[in-house]
Amino acid sequence: MTTKSLTIGRLAQQAGINIETVRYYQRRGLIVEPEKPCYGFREYPPETVAQIKFIKRAKQLGFTLKEIAQLLPLGERHCDEVIELAEHKCAWIDTQISDLLAMQSALKELLKDCHSRHGTPCPIVKSLAGGGSNEE
């Protein structure tokens, strides 16, 4: 093994993930699994650390592994395609935020009903059972 290549353990350590995650990324085609030599361990190039860190950052921004697989080969030369994927992700996040705010509002209304009634039947349970929150 050359001094710059990494074993799977060192790769995982430097990238801040566990070995099973490295293997999972290999199965998903996000990183290349090096050939196993007859004797010794697989040798990962140091660039694989940067690829894994890219994957981690993209996941933090909400990209799925399928989307990350689309982003990885694009690089800096395909900015228009990256912009399109990022805009699509932003629109999806906006929808999720809107849905979460609607859920929060509905739950707050149910809580308000609960606090004002202090009795049975519980408006939250009644609503979850399909009976609505404002019915007696």
N, C-alpha and C positions, 0 to 999 in steps of 0.2 A: 504494500500500500504506500502511495506517495505521501509526503508530509502534508499536502494540501487536501487530500481526499479524506472523507469522513466515514466512520462506521455508522450504522443506523442509530446506535445509542448516542454518539456524539452529535449527529445531525439533529436528532430529536431534542437533545439538551440545548444546543445552540439556537434552535428555532423556538424553543419554549413550548414544545408539545410532547406527548408521550409516543413511544414506539408504535403502539397500535394505530395512532392517528397517522403516522407516516405510512404504515401499511395500507390503511384505508384510502389515503390520498393516492397511493399507487394503484389500488384496485379501481378507483374512480378515474384514473388517467390524468390526474392533476400534476403528478410528478412522475418522472421516469424511474422505474426500478432497474438498477444496473444489473448486468449479468453477474451471476455468482461464479467466482473462479473455482477451479477444482479444489484448491486448498485455500482456506482463509475466509475472509468476509467480503461482502459486497462493498464497493467503494463508491461513495456519493461525492460528486463534485461540490465544491463550496457554494456554487450558484444555487444549489437546491435549498440552502438556508434562506436565501432571498426570495425564492419562489414560495416557500412555506409562509414566510412573513407577509408576502403579498396576499396569499390566500387568507391569512388571519385578519389582515386589515380589511379586505373586501367583505369577509363575513361580518365584521363589526359594523360595516356600513349597510348591512342587510342583504347583501347578495347571497344567493343560494350557491351551492357547489356546482350546479348545472350552469348557472350564469357565470361563475368564476371560470369554468372550463372554456366558456366563450371568450372571456376577457384575456386570459393568459396568453394565447397566441397572437393577440392583436398588437401588443407592444405600442410603442410611441408613434409608429407610422400610420396607424389607423384611428386617428383621433375622432373622426366623424362617427365611426361605428361605436367607439367607447362612449361618446356623448349620447348617442341614441339609447344605448343600454342604461346609462346613468339617468337619463331623463325618464325612461320607462320605470326605473326603480323608484325615482322621486315621486312619480304619479302613484305608484303602488303604495308607497309610504304615506302619502297624503290621504289615500282612501282608508288605509288602516287607522290613521289618526282620527279621521272623521268617524269611522265605525266605533273606535274606542271611546270617543267623546259622547257619542249617542248612547253607548252602553253605560257609561258613567252617569249620564243624566237620568237614564231610566232607573238605575239602581239607587241614585240619590232620592228620586221621587218615591220609590218603594220604602226607603229608609224613613223618609219624612212621614209617610203614611203609618209606618210601624211606630214611630215615636209619638205620633198624635193619638193613636188608638190604645196602646198599652193593653191589649187584650187579644182574645182569639176571635176569629181565626187570624193568624199572622198574614199580613198582606204580601209579604215576600213569598211565603210558602204557597199561598193561594195563587199568586201570579205565576209561579213556577209550575204549578199544577194545571195551569191553563184557565184559571178562573178570573183573571184580571186583577188589578190592584185597587180599583175604586168601588168594587162591589161588596155588599155586606153578606 
